Amino acid sequence: MQNRGWRMAAVCGAALLLSVALASCGGPLKAYRTVRQVRRVQKRIQKVLDSMDFDLAKAADALGRMHVENPEAGLDSAEARAILTDLYRKHPYVVDVSTVDAGGVMMAVEPAEYREAEGADISGQEQVMRLHAQGVPVLSNVFPAVEGFQAADLEYPVKGADGALVGSVSMLFRPGRLMGDIIEPTLKGSAWEGWVMQPDGRILYDRDPLEIGRDLFGDPLYRVFRDLLDVAKEIADEQSGTATYRFLGPGGAAPSAGKKECHWETVGIHGTEWRLVLTRDAE
């Protein structure tokens, strides 16, 4: 019993010394706090995306049941519109919701202000082709929607009794607005700033509006910042990581003397990934 007590005391003492050392040196503890901060933002964004995905799946199921029970009720019927309207009202970041037939033509769009898009053929859009080819839910990257703005499309297949594709149901949303509304309040009062990019280099959100929509790998603005481009390639290739880089100040101001440190994680669904990057002045 005495030996056991000595061992327990030694373990507790070592743990106490380790915690004091981490607090004093700041290295591992600082890294832990950095990861915790970015993952807090990541979880909040992912929760919204997952909620949208869950309700869209239920709407697809409801539209499939509607088709089985009443084959005459098309994807532009009053019943279909009621399902779309209920879906739209649940999600403040959704711009519009729609049904699309098996040929890729938009049948019903809600709310009413976007009904002029009804009849548009979107069969050539990448995410629609992927859904038709694989019969699975899809999330697009940002693209120019027929409604006239840059958006992302979350889309689920609608299937009949025999599993045949009847069409699909779509949620159109602006990722930048979603990201900004979560990132800014979450980081308020901290030294951190957040930005989001697609792995292809397109910036989906940044506190500086001059950055949003730019191609980090192709825009001349970034060409002279080799360390930023090197880090961006890491961000594109890896789902998470930490790095430092130097870049312009807000609004295109001259670069600061110091470097930025950044940590990134990934959000997304159905194989589509977006990189959430948190940055602050390196100490």
C-alpha positions in Angstrom: 0.0 0.0 0.0 2.9 2.3 0.8 4.5 1.7 -2.6 1.1 2.3 -4.4 0.7 5.5 -2.5 4.2 6.7 -3.5 3.5 5.9 -7.2 0.2 7.8 -7.1 1.9 10.8 -5.5 4.6 10.7 -8.2 2.1 10.6 -11.0 0.1 13.5 -9.6 3.3 15.5 -9.0 4.4 14.9 -12.6 1.0 16.0 -13.9 1.1 19.1 -11.8 4.6 20.0 -13.0 3.6 19.3 -16.7 0.6 21.6 -16.4 2.7 24.4 -14.8 5.3 24.0 -17.6 2.7 24.2 -20.3 1.2 27.3 -18.8 4.5 29.0 -18.5 5.9 28.2 -21.9 2.6 28.7 -23.8 3.6 26.4 -26.6 1.4 23.3 -26.4 -1.2 25.1 -24.3 -1.4 27.9 -26.9 -1.7 25.4 -29.7 -4.5 23.6 -27.8 -6.4 26.9 -27.3 -5.9 27.7 -31.0 -7.4 24.4 -32.1 -10.2 24.7 -29.6 -11.1 28.2 -31.0 -11.3 27.1 -34.6 -13.2 24.0 -33.8 -15.7 26.0 -31.9 -16.5 28.0 -35.1 -16.3 24.8 -37.2 -18.9 23.0 -35.1 -21.3 26.0 -35.3 -21.1 26.2 -39.1 -21.3 22.4 -39.5 -24.4 22.3 -37.2 -26.3 24.7 -39.5 -25.2 22.7 -42.7 -26.3 19.4 -41.0 -29.7 20.9 -40.0 -30.3 22.1 -43.6 -29.3 18.7 -44.9 -31.5 16.8 -42.5 -34.6 18.8 -43.4 -33.9 18.6 -47.1 -33.7 14.8 -46.8 -37.1 14.8 -45.1 -38.6 17.0 -47.9 -37.2 14.6 -50.5 -38.8 11.7 -48.7 -42.1 13.6 -48.4 -42.1 14.4 -52.2 -41.3 10.7 -52.9 -44.2 9.5 -50.8 -46.4 12.1 -52.5 -45.5 10.7 -55.9 -46.1 7.1 -54.8 -49.5 7.9 -53.3 -50.7 10.2 -56.1 -48.6 9.8 -59.3 -50.8 12.6 -60.9 -49.4 15.1 -58.3 -46.4 16.5 -60.1 -43.4 18.3 -58.6 -45.1 21.6 -59.3 -48.4 20.6 -57.5 -49.9 22.5 -54.6 -48.8 19.7 -52.3 -45.2 20.0 -53.6 -45.3 23.7 -53.1 -46.5 23.3 -49.5 -43.5 21.0 -48.8 -41.2 23.6 -50.3 -42.7 26.5 -48.3 -42.4 24.6 -45.0 -38.8 23.8 -45.8 -37.9 27.4 -46.8 -39.4 28.8 -43.6 -37.2 26.7 -41.4 -33.9 28.0 -42.6 -33.0 31.7 -42.6 -29.9 31.2 -44.8 -31.8 29.6 -47.6 -32.6 32.0 -50.5 -35.0 29.7 -52.3 -36.0 26.0 -52.6 -37.2 24.2 -55.7 -38.2 20.9 -57.2 -36.4 19.7 -60.4 -37.7 17.1 -62.7 -35.7 14.1 -63.9 -34.7 16.0 -67.0 -33.1 18.8 -65.0 -35.9 21.4 -65.4 -36.9 23.5 -62.4 -40.6 22.8 -61.7 -41.6 24.7 -58.6 -39.7 27.5 -56.8 -40.4 29.1 -53.4 -40.7 31.8 -52.3 -42.8 33.5 -54.9 -40.2 36.2 -55.7 -38.0 33.6 -57.4 -40.7 31.8 -59.4 -39.4 33.4 -62.6 -36.7 30.7 -62.5 -39.4 28.0 -63.0 -38.9 26.3 -66.4 -35.1 26.9 -66.4 -33.0 23.9 -67.6 -30.2 23.3 -65.0 -29.3 19.8 -66.3 -25.9 21.1 -67.3 -24.9 22.2 -63.8 -22.2 20.1 -62.2 -24.1 19.1 -59.1 -27.2 18.2 -61.0 -25.2 15.9 -63.4 -23.5 14.3 -60.3 -26.9 13.7 -58.6 -28.4 12.1 -61.8 -25.3 10.0 -62.4 -24.9 8.7 -58.9 -28.5 9.0 -57.4 -27.1 10.5 -54.2 -27.4 13.9 -52.4 -24.9 16.6 -53.5 -23.6 19.9 -52.3 -22.1 22.2 -55.0 -19.3 24.7 -54.7 -20.3 28.3 -55.3 -21.5 29.0 -58.9 -23.7 31.6 -60.8 -27.3 30.4 -60.2 -30.0 31.0 -62.8 -31.7 33.2 -60.1 -28.9 35.8 -60.8 -26.5 35.5 -57.9 -23.6 33.4 -56.7 -24.8 30.5 -54.5 -24.3 27.0 -53.4 -26.8 24.3 -54.1 -27.7 21.5 -51.7 -29.8 18.9 -53.5 -31.4 15.5 -52.8 -32.8 13.0 -55.2 -36.6 12.3 -55.1 -37.3 8.7 -55.8 -40.5 6.7 -56.7 -41.7 3.4 -55.3 -39.3 1.4 -57.5 -36.4 3.6 -56.6 -36.4 5.3 -60.0 -35.4 8.9 -60.0 -38.4 11.2 -60.2 -36.4 14.4 -59.8 -34.8 16.3 -57.0 -35.4 19.0 -54.4 -32.9 21.8 -54.0 -31.9 24.4 -51.4 -30.0 27.4 -52.7 -28.0 29.5 -50.2 -25.2 32.1 -50.0 -22.3 30.4 -48.1 -20.7 33.8 -47.4 -23.6 35.1 -45.5 -24.0 31.9 -43.5 -20.3 31.8 -42.6 -20.1 35.5 -41.7 -23.1 35.4 -39.5 -21.5 32.6 -37.5 -17.8 33.6 -37.6 -18.1 37.3 -36.6 -20.2 36.9 -33.4 -18.2 33.8 -32.3 -14.9 35.6 -32.6 -16.0 39.0 -31.3 -13.7 40.3 -28.7 -10.9 37.9 -29.6 -7.7 38.5 -31.6 -8.9 36.1 -34.3 -10.4 36.8 -37.7 -11.9 34.1 -40.0 -12.1 33.5 -43.7 -13.3 30.5 -45.8 -12.2 29.2 -49.1 -13.0 26.3 -51.5 -10.1 23.9 -52.1 -9.9 25.4 -55.6 -8.9 28.8 -54.1 -12.1 30.7 -54.3 -12.7 32.8 -51.2 -16.2 32.3 -49.9 -16.0 34.6 -46.9 -13.7 37.3 -45.5 -14.2 40.2 -43.1 -12.8 42.4 -45.9 -15.4 42.5 -48.7 -12.7 43.1 -51.2 -11.5 39.5 -50.7 -14.9 37.7 -51.2 -15.2 35.9 -54.5 -11.5 36.2 -55.5 -9.5 33.3 -56.7 -6.5 33.0 -54.3 -4.5 31.0 -56.8 -5.2 33.1 -59.9 -6.0 36.7 -58.8 -3.0 39.1 -59.5 -3.6 40.6 -56.0 -2.0 37.6 -54.4 0.7 36.9 -56.9 3.6 38.6 -55.0 2.7 36.9 -51.6 4.6 33.7 -52.1 4.3 32.5 -48.5 0.5 33.1 -48.6 0.2 31.1 -51.8 2.3 28.3 -50.3 0.1 28.2 -47.3 -3.0 28.3 -49.4 -1.8 25.2 -51.3 -1.4 23.5 -47.9 -4.9 24.6 -46.9 -6.3 23.2 -50.2 -4.6 19.9 -49.8 -5.0 19.2 -46.1 -8.3 19.1 -44.0 -6.6 20.8 -41.1 -3.3 22.4 -40.2 -1.3 25.4 -38.9 1.0 27.8 -40.7 2.2 31.4 -40.9 2.1 33.9 -43.8 2.3 37.6 -44.6 -0.4 39.6 -46.5 -2.1 43.0 -46.9 -3.9 44.8 -44.2 -7.7 45.4 -44.3 -9.0 47.2 -47.4 -5.8 46.5 -49.4 -3.5 48.4 -47.1 0.2 47.8 -47.1 1.3 44.6 -45.5 2.1 44.8 -41.8 5.7 44.1 -40.6 4.7 41.0 -38.7 3.3 37.7 -39.9 -0.1 36.1 -39.5 -0.6 32.7 -37.9 -3.4 30.6 -39.0 -5.2 27.4 -38.2 -7.7 25.7 -40.4 -10.4 23.0 -40.3 -12.9 21.7 -42.7 -16.7 22.0 -43.0 -19.0 20.5 -45.6 -21.2 17.6 -46.6 -21.6 15.0 -49.3 -18.0 15.1 -50.3 -17.8 18.9 -50.8 -15.4 20.6 -48.5 -14.8 24.2 -47.5 -11.8 25.3 -45.5 -12.4 27.4 -42.4 -9.3 29.5 -41.6 -8.7 31.5 -38.5 -5.9 34.0 -38.4 -4.3 36.5 -36.0 -1.1 38.4 -35.7 1.7 36.1 -34.8 3.3 36.8 -31.5 
